[in-house]
Amino acid sequence: MDILSNFLTIGIIFLLTLVFGFWLSRIGKPYNGILFNIHKLLALAAVIVAVFEIRKMIQSEGTIPFYNVLIALTIALTGVSIIALFATGALMSIGKLNYAVSLTIHKAAPILATMTLIAAIYLSYL
């Protein structure tokens, strides 16, 4: 139950990150500095807490080696999605690259991150 409650904390932080992200997109450029920083810090906090929880979960579970590989792959995909979120967020905020492409990736990456993280959690309990 402890792991589940910690993942609930991550989910709440993630939802708050989304709320502030939608709020920022509604306000438009130039971004409100306070809202923008809250959005970035919440995202960073969610990543840090998630990394610690996933690490604890993997270390405490005695899964079959095949599942360990699948779990590692899903966690790696989650990590790539999170890196894409941070990179596209930074690129959009400084006006580099094509804004529409960055925005599309920034909208798709949390969906992929959520799906792969759920897959990793599911595989860890098989």
Secondary structure, 3 states (H helix, E strand, C coil): CHHHHHHHHHHHHHHHHHHHHHHHHHHCCCCCHHHHHHHHHHHHHHHHHHHHHHHHHHHHCCCCHHHHHHHHHHHHHHHHHHHHHHHHHHHHHHCCCCHHHHHHHHHHHHHHHHHHHHHHHHHHCC
